[in-house]
Amino acid sequence: MLESASWPRKLFVISNYTVLLGLSILCILPLIHLLSLSLSSNNAVAAGEVRFWPVEFTWKSYDFILSKPEFMKSFYVTLQRVVIGVTLNMVLTIMVAYPLSKEGRSLKGRTVYVWLFVFTMLFSGGIIPLYMTIRSLGLLDSVWALVLHNAVPVFNVMILLNFFRGLPKELEEAALMDGAGHWRILWGIYVPLSTPSLATLTLFAIVSHWNAWFDGILFMNSPAHYPLQSYLYTVVVGLDTLVKSNIDLEVIALVSDRTARAAQIFLGALPILVVYPFLQRYFTKGIVLGSVKE
């Protein structure tokens, strides 16, 4: 295809790929450096010998981190948050997007409802009212404080709403003539046909919950209840990750604050790096099909 293109087109394609390759390398190199730090000994890291390949290879940082109860507890809290939060996000997104995808004659006041949701994307009450609401509901120090305040992601609703509007109306009309109700139409027709869009929105929800850190610090009074990213934040900004009185001299020689932090950050990013390739093939298709249509 490129061979038959004109020289300006070839130059554009080559330049485009070159720039994208350069940006990809710039994004990957910090991650490789982080992994190299986590797999290197304390002496090599302190001497500044580590770049993009481990020096004096060792697993001690990972052994140490995985043995820490604080890390494993925060990892469990994040898993809880992702499972509950993503499930809640997707169910509510589907149930809100379906009625809003109908014409005005099918749902009176549809335009008003849509603008009410759009308004929440542009304006919010702020952090203090949000905290006071969570506190008054007695949700502090619980996983519900992390998932309920963002249970309906409006941006995702808009994407799925437009995807539903793009499905053939004849499918719904035929189902209605056969006696199916809206509940059956939604879960039996619309949802199975929306796999690309739903996979994309699921990825959005997973990344959003996994990477969130501020609400964990805001709503959790005890560090024992921090999700993983909030715990990693406290580590990165200066809390000492090593209690040297509790580890032997061999570990002290091979593990330092820098190697332990690098290992924790890499472990925190690893699940998303594993999940993303499986959902990436739906990403572009889901966004394009769910885009705004005239």
Secondary structure as the mmCIF struct_conf table of DSSP 4:
data_model
#
loop_
_struct_conf.conf_type_id
_struct_conf.id
_struct_conf.beg_label_comp_id
_struct_conf.beg_label_asym_id
_struct_conf.beg_label_seq_id
_struct_conf.end_label_comp_id
_struct_conf.end_label_asym_id
_struct_conf.end_label_seq_id
TURN_TY1_P TURN_TY1_P1 GLU A 3 SER A 4
BEND BEND1 ALA A 5 ALA A 5
HELX_RH_AL_P HELX_RH_AL_P1 TRP A 7 SER A 38
TURN_TY1_P TURN_TY1_P2 LEU A 39 LEU A 39
BEND BEND2 SER A 40 SER A 40
HELX_RH_AL_P HELX_RH_AL_P2 ASN A 42 ALA A 46
TURN_TY1_P TURN_TY1_P3 ALA A 47 GLY A 48
BEND BEND3 ARG A 51 TRP A 53
BEND BEND4 VAL A 55 GLU A 56
HELX_RH_AL_P HELX_RH_AL_P3 LYS A 60 LEU A 66
TURN_TY1_P TURN_TY1_P4 SER A 67 SER A 67
HELX_RH_AL_P HELX_RH_AL_P4 PRO A 69 LEU A 100
TURN_TY1_P TURN_TY1_P5 SER A 101 SER A 101
BEND BEND5 LYS A 102 LYS A 102
TURN_TY1_P TURN_TY1_P6 GLY A 104 SER A 106
BEND BEND6 LEU A 107 LEU A 107
TURN_TY1_P TURN_TY1_P7 LYS A 108 GLY A 109
HELX_RH_AL_P HELX_RH_AL_P5 ARG A 110 LEU A 122
HELX_RH_AL_P HELX_RH_AL_P6 ILE A 127 SER A 136
TURN_TY1_P TURN_TY1_P8 LEU A 137 GLY A 138
TURN_TY1_P TURN_TY1_P9 LEU A 140 ASP A 141
BEND BEND7 SER A 142 SER A 142
TURN_TY1_P TURN_TY1_P10 VAL A 143 VAL A 143
HELX_RH_AL_P HELX_RH_AL_P7 TRP A 144 VAL A 147
HELX_RH_3T_P HELX_RH_3T_P1 LEU A 148 ASN A 150
BEND BEND8 ALA A 151 VAL A 152
HELX_RH_AL_P HELX_RH_AL_P8 VAL A 154 ARG A 165
TURN_TY1_P TURN_TY1_P11 GLY A 166 GLY A 166
BEND BEND9 LEU A 167 LEU A 167
HELX_RH_AL_P HELX_RH_AL_P9 LYS A 169 MET A 177
TURN_TY1_P TURN_TY1_P12 ASP A 178 GLY A 179
HELX_RH_AL_P HELX_RH_AL_P10 HIS A 182 ILE A 185
HELX_RH_PI_P HELX_RH_PI_P1 LEU A 186 TYR A 190
HELX_RH_AL_P HELX_RH_AL_P11 VAL A 191 LEU A 193
TURN_TY1_P TURN_TY1_P13 SER A 194 SER A 194
HELX_RH_AL_P HELX_RH_AL_P12 THR A 195 ASN A 211
HELX_RH_AL_P HELX_RH_AL_P13 PHE A 214 PHE A 219
BEND BEND10 ASN A 221 SER A 222
HELX_RH_3T_P HELX_RH_3T_P2 PRO A 223 HIS A 225
HELX_RH_AL_P HELX_RH_AL_P14 LEU A 228 VAL A 236
TURN_TY1_P TURN_TY1_P14 VAL A 237 GLY A 238
HELX_RH_3T_P HELX_RH_3T_P3 LYS A 244 ASN A 246
BEND BEND11 ILE A 247 ILE A 247
HELX_RH_AL_P HELX_RH_AL_P15 LEU A 249 LEU A 254
HELX_RH_AL_P HELX_RH_AL_P16 ASP A 257 LEU A 289
TURN_TY1_P TURN_TY1_P15 GLY A 290 GLY A 290
BEND BEND12 SER A 291 SER A 291
#
